[in-house]
């Protein structure tokens, strides 16, 4: 399991605390320091079952600068969104947890983090 996080984010810190409480084995990717490539974003989006606009933090100042809130959300514009996220990782929703079963979740709630643990076969309850 891997968790993409920003250590300054309280939701990310809470997710890590919960992973530790659950005894989960995971690696940390500080995605602002090690931004995902467009290919990695495509792969994670497939695992999430989401589109790039679904994981975009449209309220960030960088999003406003880009005018991303007004971009179309279509198959034709999908790559534009992915490239924007790859170039500006601060716009990526966090934390993202990739589970060992090949899926991924946005771990913004305790339930989502526990689901990631369960999908990784570490839920012994």
C-alpha positions in Angstrom: 0.0 0.0 0.0 1.2 3.5 -0.8 -0.2 6.8 0.5 0.3 10.0 -1.5 0.3 12.8 1.0 1.3 16.3 1.9 2.6 16.3 5.5 1.1 19.8 6.1 -2.4 18.4 5.5 -4.4 17.4 8.6 -6.4 14.8 6.6 -3.1 13.2 5.5 -1.7 13.2 9.0 -5.0 11.6 10.3 -4.8 8.9 7.6 -1.2 8.1 8.5 -2.2 7.9 12.2 -5.0 5.5 11.4 -2.8 3.3 9.2 -0.3 3.1 12.0 -3.1 2.2 14.5 -4.3 -0.5 12.2 -0.8 -1.9 11.8 -0.9 -1.4 8.0 2.3 -1.8 6.0 2.7 1.2 3.6 5.1 3.5 1.9 4.8 7.3 1.9 5.0 9.4 -1.2 5.2 13.1 -0.6 3.7 13.9 -3.9 4.6 17.6 -3.8 8.3 16.6 -3.6 7.9 13.6 -6.0 5.1 14.6 -8.3 3.3 11.8 -10.2 3.8 11.7 -13.9 0.8 11.9 -16.3 1.2 8.1 -16.8 1.0 7.5 -13.0 -2.0 9.8 -12.7 -3.8 7.8 -15.5 -3.0 4.6 -13.7 -4.2 5.9 -10.3 -7.4 7.3 -11.9 -8.1 3.9 -13.3 -7.6 2.3 -9.9 -9.8 5.0 -8.3 -12.5 4.7 -11.0 -12.5 8.5 -11.2 -11.8 11.2 -13.7 -9.1 13.8 -13.2 -11.6 16.6 -12.4 -12.9 14.3 -9.5 -9.6 14.6 -7.7 -8.8 18.2 -8.5 -8.7 20.7 -5.7 -10.5 23.5 -7.7 -10.5 25.9 -4.7 -6.7 26.2 -4.7 -5.2 29.6 -5.9 -3.3 27.7 -8.6 -6.7 26.4 -9.9 -8.1 29.9 -10.1 -4.9 31.1 -11.9 -5.5 28.3 -14.5 -9.2 29.0 -14.7 -9.6 25.2 -14.3 -13.0 25.6 -12.8 -14.3 26.6 -16.2 -12.7 23.7 -18.1 -15.0 21.2 -19.8 -15.2 17.8 -18.2 -15.2 15.5 -21.2 -13.2 12.7 -22.7 -11.8 15.3 -25.1 -10.4 17.4 -22.3 -9.3 14.6 -20.0 -5.6 14.8 -21.0 -5.6 18.6 -20.4 -6.7 17.9 -16.8 -4.1 15.2 -16.3 -1.3 17.3 -17.6 -2.4 20.2 -15.3 -2.3 17.8 -12.3 1.1 16.5 -13.3 2.5 20.0 -13.6 0.8 21.3 -10.5 0.6 18.5 -8.0 -0.8 20.8 -5.3 -4.1 20.5 -7.2 -4.4 16.8 -6.5 -6.9 15.8 -3.8 -5.2 14.1 -0.8 -4.4 11.7 0.6 -4.7 9.0 -2.1 -4.1 5.5 -0.9 -3.3 2.7 -3.3 -4.5 -0.7 -1.9 -2.8 -4.0 -2.5 -5.8 -5.4 -4.3 -5.1 -3.0 -7.3 -7.7 -0.4 -6.2 -7.2 3.1 -4.8 -9.2 5.4 -2.5 -9.1 9.1 -1.6 -8.6 8.7 2.1 -10.3 11.9 3.4 -12.4 10.0 5.9 -11.7 7.3 8.6 -14.0 5.0 6.7 -12.1 5.3 3.4 -8.7 4.7 5.2 -10.2 1.6 6.9 -11.5 0.4 3.6 -8.0 0.7 2.1 -6.6 -1.4 5.0 -9.3 -4.0 4.4 -8.6 -4.1 0.7 -4.9 -4.7 1.5 -5.7 -7.7 3.6 -4.6 -6.2 6.8 -8.0 -6.0 8.5 -7.8 -8.8 11.1 -11.1 -8.0 12.8 
